[in-house]
Amino acid sequence: MMENTVFDILVYVFDHYLFEELPVSAERADLARDLEMAGFRGANVERALDWLADLADERERPGLKANERAFRLYSTEEAARLDSSCQGLLLSLERGGILSATQREIVIERLLALDTEELDLEQVKWVVLMVLSCQPGEEAACERMEDLVYALPEQVPH
């Protein structure tokens, strides 16, 4: 059996539970059991559940006011894992009003918490969607991001 990554498990949870349907008080054991029944096993299930718990904790983070901008410099570690295309996507999403500066920081933290050396655009898009799905009042931004995540490659603007 192939070992699934934390990212694979997160995408599965998102696709099957759509975070707004996943109760905040969902029992970790119940979700772990559901994931095991779906064929996910091992330490990555626990890491994915930890990742989701940390994401749920971000709902309470105070943010910048909507009209405030923040310039972002990436650390050496961040730049090593998030190449210029990933950084450019985050900047584009922020400038396009899909992500706030605070949400961008949550996305970067959640990306760095994945078990992947180099992150790609697909992972960035999914994590942005997951973060927005957990943020109250972000339905419009979430819809715009869903369009980007689920768009066919020929539909994505270059």
N, C-alpha and C positions, 0 to 999 in steps of 0.2 A: 504494500500500500504506500502511495506517495505521501510524503509529509506535507501538509498544508502550512502555509505561512500565516502569520498573524493577520496580514492584509487580506488573504483569501477568506479567513474566518470572519473578519469585519465586514467584507462585502456581502458574504452570505447572510449575516445577521441583518445588515441594512436591507438587502433585497427581500428577506423573508419577514421581517418585523417592521420595516419602515419606522424608524425611531419614534415617530409620533404615536404609533400604536404600541410600542414597547413601554409598559408602565414604568414610571420612575422607580417604583418599589418592586420591580420584577426581582424575583429571588434568583440569586446567582446560581444556586444549585439547580433550579429548574432550567435555566438557560444552558448551563453546562450539560445537563442531561439531554436537552433537545439537540445540542451540537454533537454530542456523542452518537445519538440516534441517527443524525445526518451523516455520520462517518468521520467526524473530526475527533482526533485524539491527541493526547500528549500535552507537553508543557505549553505549546502554542495556544491551546484553548485557554489555559489559565492566564497567559500573557494578554490574549485578546480580551478576556473578561476584565483584567486590570485596566487595559487601555480604555474600555468602555466606561468603567467606573471613574477613571480620571477625566474622561470627556464629560460625564454627567456633572462632576464637580465644577466644571468651567461655567456652568449656567449662572453661577453667582458672581463671576468676575466683573468688577466694575469696568466700564469701558470709557473711551474718549467720547466726547460729544460728537454728534454726527458731522458737524462742520469742521472739526479739528483734523488736521493732517499730521502724520508722523513720518519722518524720513527713516528708512530702515537700512542699516549696514549689517551685512551678514558676517558672523564670526568665521574663522578658518574652518572649524568643524562643520558649521552649517553650509558653507560654500562648497565643501568637499562632498556633501551628500545631496545638496540641492544645486544642480547646475544652473547655468544662466537661463536656460529655457524654463525651468521650474520657477526661478526667481522672477522672470519676466511675466509668466502667467499670473503669479500672485500680485505683482504690481498692476497688471492689466485688470484683474478682478477688483482690486482696490480702487483704481481710477474709474472703473466702470460702475462703481456703486454697489457691487455685489458683496464685497467684503469691507468691513470697517478695519481700522488699524488694529483694534483690539482682537477682532476675529482673526486677522492675519497672524497675529502672535500665537493664538490658540492653534491655528492650523500648523504653523511651523513647529510648535511644541509636540503636537500629535504626530506629525510626520517624523520627527526625530525619535519619537518613541517606538516607531515601527522597527522591526528586526531586519531592515534592509540597508545594505551599505550605500548604494546609490539609488536615489528615488527618481521615478520617471513622471512624466506629465499625467499619465493615467492615474497613478497613485495620488498625485496632488489634487486632481479633479475630484476623486472619490472622497478624500479626506475633507476637502472644502465642503462638499455636499453633506457629509456626516456632521461636520461642525455646525453648518447652517441649520440642519434638521433639528438640532438640539437647542437652538437659540430661539427664545420666544419672540414672536413678531417678525420673523424673517421669512415668511411664506413666499413673498414675491422674489426675493433673492434666491431662495431655495429652488423655486420653479425655473428661474433663469439658469441656475447651475445644473439642474436635472437635464435641461436641454443640451448643455455642453457635455455632460457625462454620457448621456444616451445617444448623442448624435452619431450618425454614421460618418466614417472618415471623410467621405466626399462632401459632407455637409459642413464640416468644420472650416471656418474661415482661416486663411493663411496670412 
